[in-house]
Amino acid sequence: MAPSRGHASAYRFTRTEVVTAIAQFQELLDSKASEQTVHTFLASHIYFWNGMLRLLGGCPLYSKIQLGSEHEVDFVFFDTSSNGAEWHLVELEAPKYRLFNAEGDPSQHLTHALAQIRNYQRWIERNREIRGFANAGNRPANGPCIHWASVRGSHIRRS
């Protein structure tokens, strides 16, 4: 799949556009939008990834990437760090789901998300020769970093 919206350096965003997008994102979170709705928003607003991926470098963001026929990763990006090539896999969860139940134990949705991450790790280990992570640009690749994001709205209590 083609990277989302290209590189940020090719685009100029006004302060008003960014402030409006932040307000829209907060509304999505507060409305407890579906994972797909949040995914679509993040895929079309690449500057929300600032701090995770190099917006001014060669670091494309890919959306809905298949790991074989078993798994679909929400977002994947590649970074050519000074330590070698790094792939980052990002798994989103919808803001409508609680992370913990009333007893303080991990919720069913959190348990499922963590199982997805373990499944991605096992798939990558089993498929080293075809995964595309092994050697990017003749530089040694580090193992992929797998991130889990449960985006939350203002309904979260702040301590």
HELIX and SHEET records of a PDB file:
HELIX    1   1 ALA A    8  ALA A   10  5                                   3    
HELIX    2   2 ARG A   15  ASP A   30  1                                  16    
HELIX    3   3 GLU A   35  SER A   44  1                                  10    
HELIX    4   4 ILE A   46  TRP A   49  5                                   4    
HELIX    5   5 GLN A  108  ARG A  126  1                                  19    
SHEET    1   A 4 LEU A  61  LEU A  67  0                                        
SHEET    2   A 4 HIS A  71  SER A  81 -1                                        
SHEET    3   A 4 GLY A  84  GLU A  93 -1                                        
SHEET    4   A 4 CYS A 145  SER A 150  1                                        
SHEET    1   B 2 ASN A 135  ALA A 136  0                                        
SHEET    2   B 2 ARG A 139  PRO A 140 -1                                        
END                                                                             
